[in-house]
Amino acid sequence: MTASMQDHQLRVPQLLEHAARHHGTTEIVTAWSDTTVTRRTWVELAGDARRLAQALEHLGIGRGDRVATLAMNHAPHLIAWFGAIGMGAIVHTLNPRLIDEQLIYIVNHAADRVLFYDGAFEALVDRLRDRWPTIEHFIRIDGTGSGSLADLIAAQDGQYDWSEGDEREPCMLCYTSGTTGAPKGVLYTHRSTVLHAMAAVAPSMFDLSAAAVILPIVPMFHAAGWGLPFAAAIAGAKLVLCSTNEPALLARAMADEAVTHSAGVPTVWLSLLACADTTDAFPQALRHVSIGGSAAPSSMIARFEAAGVRVAHIWGMTETSPLGTMGQRPAAWPTMDEDERLSLTSRQGKPPFGIELALVDDAGASLPHDGVTPGRLRVRGPWVIRRYFAAESDVADSDGWFDTGDVAIMHLDGTMQITDRAKDMIKSGGEWISSVDLENAAIGCPGVAEAAAIGAIHPKWGERPILLVVRRPASAVTSGEIRDHLQSHVAKWWLPDEIIFVAELPHTATGKILKSALRDRYAGSLANA
């Protein structure tokens, strides 16, 4: 039987064409660190992307070649994305906060041929230039002048037809952070990227429309900015990009541009709320906040909700493009009391259509979704990894399941709740302690800005929790006060054996607390107890 429907390939440039054709005058705003603001429309951005595609072809870049970016969030970075993808190349986003050895490995492993970089990273580029032998063209992505992205664009006429091809061709390459072993590349396809963006705009996900004003705090180099630039193009939304995550700059951009939607990790939101406390400048237009990377403390959720902002946890990872689940409000939300709402919002949510979740034990046997039994979280779907870039075997099993490394509970209503990373769980006397729950309880104590719980080696119990705490400015909160607070929030045997005050905690480039560094330094602190 002959199919009766048209069979169109799903390609990323179609997203940009849709935004330019139907929402052409909507703005893409960049707030720069020097307080200047630049504006482009979707139709202007599409024209610049076409000219960049022409320029890359004139440089000899071809289909499947890797084009790297070492840049923060701004419109020129987005032009580089669409321009390179539109001519058939693969955009490889580099994390500028990785150590030199990781950046050397990643670039050489990917065999990048072009590097677009921010002027702020010029010293880094100069330092590593000779260690990146595959890169033939180093192009300043911001600013002007000879050899810059602006210079390349200006030399072209923009009369360019986007490269066509199969929707399963690759379009973006993102590497995992490499906290254990060498970083691994995740190769997104046109199809997976478009499907991910289509899912992201749904009311139960990021809830985007042409009326939305989106400020992604998450860096564009982290899992394609959680796919928000692509989702914004589908929705025809106004996009606001900040070239740094400095709280005052974010707060000013949110106020000036009437930002309605934003997304980032808890540590960034903590800084932004602290800025609002000192300046009395809470973003008044904000209506939807997506929080990922780690669980948000209940005190943060309560503050946003009290201001009329919907808070939704997002769970995902580089290997899931990254949207895996999003917090959702059920039909019974209006009749729920405050504690019920807070409990539900604190969970990581439900998957969009296309994503499946499962829990298994260490032997791989299925576990019930009963709201009680924790297990290793597995995921599969059309934007979930099958094999790492340049690997010789699949990382997903024969049924498509990918082991996330997270420990989770599945509730009876289908909501997923992360209890910990498998490697971050603390096993004391044969029983498990959730570092996430312990940290969130500690952050609820007045005077605590940040907290991290890790397992320290103990001669009797195997491991016992210790808590690293950063005080709020001008706070003199004591370990006794924190312990008293914890006693009413966690089991007595969860109480940390030691509370250590530190000036700061180490973070990854996206704001997650770097537990591996803390374990390296503090895991032996109780060994002789």
Secondary structure, DSSP 4 states (H G I P E B T S, - for coil): ----S------THHHHHHHHHHSTT-EEEEE-TTS-EEEEEHHHHHHHHHHHHHHHHHTT--TT-EEEEE--SSHHHHHHHHHHHHTT-EEEE--TTS-HHHHHHHHHHHT--EEEE-GGGHHHHHHHGGG-TT--EEEE-SS-STTSHHHHHHT-----PPPP--TTSEEEEEE---SSSS--EEEEEHHHHHHHHHHHTSTTTT---TT-EEEE-S-TTSGGGGGHHHHHHHHT-EEEEESS--HHHHHHHHHHTT--EEEE-HHHHHHHHHHHHHHT---TT--EEEE-SSPPPHHHHHHHHHTTPEEEEEEE-GGGSSEEEE----TTGGGS-HHHHHHHHTS-BBPPTT-EEEEE-TTS-B---SSS--EEEEEESTTS-SS-TT-SS-SS-TT--EEEEEEEEE-TTS-EEEEEETTT-EEETTEEE-HHHHHHHHHTSTTEEEEEEEEEEETTTEEEEEEEEEEPTT----HHHHHHHHHTTS-GGGS-SEEEE-S---B-TTS-B-HHHHHHHHTTTTTT-
